[in-house]
Amino acid sequence: MNDDILNSLMNSFLNYIAVEKRYSCRTVELYRDAIERFYSSTAADNMGADAKEVFTKNNVRNHIVSLSEEELTPRSINLHLSALSSFCKYLVGNNVLYDNPVITIKRPKVEKRLPRFFEEDAINRVADCLAADFLPQELSEDGKEETIDEVYKRERDALIVLMLYATGMRRAELVSLKIENFDNSRELFRIIGKGDKMREIPIVSYLYEKILVYLQMRAERWPDARSNAFFLTNRGEPLYLQFVNNVVKKELKGFNELHGAKTPHVLRHTIATALLNDGADINSIKNVLGHASLATTQVYTHNSFEKLKKIYITAHPRAKKGG
């Protein structure tokens, strides 16, 4: 297959998913890599062939074998196949292919992973420590009072972590949060989540108080802010995704009781698991988290069952006796 023709088809498809489907830049690059790797693995046997001869079931199967030999995980292989399937569907829609050869291919079985989360007692102790950061001013080691800039950064970073945990917001939702999304009178956030769907998240009392303190400090630090973003960077600009990652990692770094990765999504898993363990209705959890399907929320029931199983085995009289 001619390289120019392939590049033209691929670039047209990537532009389609970026502009019309509004896929993220990262997803677009993952799709590009998957298509290029497929073509690379089949190029030797398909010099001069057209798309119908390149995108065949046999070539897709051979590509799976090639990816397996590179020791890619089943999950990664399936991501490659999803990208290829989307590309082939696009080619069918543009009359380049008769059908999609990927949809009938049996995919590698992926072992279901339970969401990682922090233990409730541990994260609550951390939340108490972060809540203590909302003080008017503190003295540094040399006895000097903090500047308004230092106070703003401290309160902002602490509130980012507290909000991710207390509300279960996605990282992208926090980044795109605007001041007008905060309903002061009703004590809730109105969030625009995946699929541009709006939902309301109630704000617990301790978090509500911290939000009011933060907003006052934001107004003092950035009285002429050009952005209405709820959180601002050190330069007064809206947050970006990596900024949130860095804040969460920095704020949680010193807490040895928190095991595993310290990321915004683990905080989201943590509050979902805690709500379920404390008896919250699963449909209510689904609505707060903004899941499109109840099946997505039900994965947290496995975490709750594992906890129950551990307690049961520990407490069972026959288990204690080795019976």
PECORBEL-V684366 format. One record per residue. N is the residue number from 1. RES is the residue in one letter. OMEGA is omega as a letter, one per 20 degrees, with the letter a starting at -180 (none if undefined). NEAR is the number of other C-alpha atoms within 8 Angstrom. Layout:
n = <N N>
res = <RES RES>
omega = <OMEGA OMEGA>
near = <NEAR NEAR>
This chain:
n = <1 2 3 4 5 6 7 8 9 10 11 12 13 14 15 16 17 18 19 20 21 22 23 24 25 26 27 28 29 30 31 32 33 34 35 36 37 38 39 40 41 42 43 44 45 46 47 48 49 50 51 52 53 54 55 56 57 58 59 60 61 62 63 64 65 66 67 68 69 70 71 72 73 74 75 76 77 78 79 80 81 82 83 84 85 86 87 88 89 90 91 92 93 94 95 96 97 98 99 100 101 102 103 104 105 106 107 108 109 110 111 112 113 114 115 116 117 118 119 120 121 122 123 124 125 126 127 128 129 130 131 132 133 134 135 136 137 138 139 140 141 142 143 144 145 146 147 148 149 150 151 152 153 154 155 156 157 158 159 160 161 162 163 164 165 166 167 168 169 170 171 172 173 174 175 176 177 178 179 180 181 182 183 184 185 186 187 188 189 190 191 192 193 194 195 196 197 198 199 200 201 202 203 204 205 206 207 208 209 210 211 212 213 214 215 216 217 218 219 220 221 222 223 224 225 226 227 228 229 230 231 232 233 234 235 236 237 238 239 240 241 242 243 244 245 246 247 248 249 250 251 252 253 254 255 256 257 258 259 260 261 262 263 264 265 266 267 268 269 270 271 272 273 274 275 276 277 278 279 280 281 282 283 284 285 286 287 288 289 290 291 292 293 294 295 296 297 298 299 300 301 302 303 304 305 306 307 308 309 310 311 312 313 314 315 316 317 318 319 320 321 322 323>
res = <M N D D I L N S L M N S F L N Y I A V E K R Y S C R T V E L Y R D A I E R F Y S S T A A D N M G A D A K E V F T K N N V R N H I V S L S E E E L T P R S I N L H L S A L S S F C K Y L V G N N V L Y D N P V I T I K R P K V E K R L P R F F E E D A I N R V A D C L A A D F L P Q E L S E D G K E E T I D E V Y K R E R D A L I V L M L Y A T G M R R A E L V S L K I E N F D N S R E L F R I I G K G D K M R E I P I V S Y L Y E K I L V Y L Q M R A E R W P D A R S N A F F L T N R G E P L Y L Q F V N N V V K K E L K G F N E L H G A K T P H V L R H T I A T A L L N D G A D I N S I K N V L G H A S L A T T Q V Y T H N S F E K L K K I Y I T A H P R A K K G G>
omega = <a a a r r a r r a a r r a r r a r a a r r r r r a r r r r r r a a a a r r a r a a a a a a r r a r a a r a a a r a r r r r r r r a r r r r r r r r r r r r r r a r r r r r r a r r r r a r r r r r a a a a a a a r a r a a r a r r r r a r r a a a a r r r r r r a r r r a r a r r r r a a r r r r r r r a r a a a a r a r a r a a a r r a a a r r r a r r a a a r r a r r r a a a r r r r a r a a a a r a r r r r a r a a r r r a r r r a a r r r a r a a a a a r a r r a r r r r r r r r r r a a r r r a a a a a a a a a a a a r a r a r a r a r r r r a a r r a r a r a r r r a r r r r a r a r r r a r a r a a r a r r r r r r r r a a r a a r a a a r r a a a a none>
near = <12 9 6 6 8 9 8 8 8 11 8 8 10 11 9 9 11 12 8 7 7 7 9 7 7 6 8 12 8 9 12 10 8 12 13 8 8 10 9 8 9 11 9 7 5 10 8 6 10 8 9 10 8 12 10 9 9 6 10 13 9 8 11 9 8 9 10 10 7 6 6 9 7 9 8 8 13 10 8 11 10 8 12 12 12 8 11 14 10 9 10 12 7 7 7 9 11 7 7 10 12 11 6 5 9 4 5 8 5 6 4 4 4 8 9 7 9 11 8 8 6 10 10 8 8 10 9 8 8 11 11 7 9 10 6 5 7 7 9 8 5 5 6 7 8 11 6 7 8 8 12 12 9 9 11 10 11 12 13 11 12 12 11 15 12 10 12 14 11 10 11 7 11 9 12 8 11 10 8 6 9 10 10 6 4 5 10 11 11 11 12 9 10 6 4 6 8 8 11 9 10 8 11 7 6 6 11 10 8 11 9 8 9 13 8 8 10 10 8 7 9 8 7 4 7 4 7 8 12 8 10 10 8 6 5 9 9 11 12 7 9 6 8 13 10 8 11 14 10 8 10 10 8 6 7 6 5 11 7 4 5 12 9 13 8 13 14 14 13 14 12 12 13 9 10 14 8 6 6 9 7 10 7 8 13 13 9 11 9 9 9 6 7 10 6 8 12 9 10 13 10 9 11 11 8 8 8 8 8 8 8 8 9 8 8 8 6 7 10 10 6 5 5>
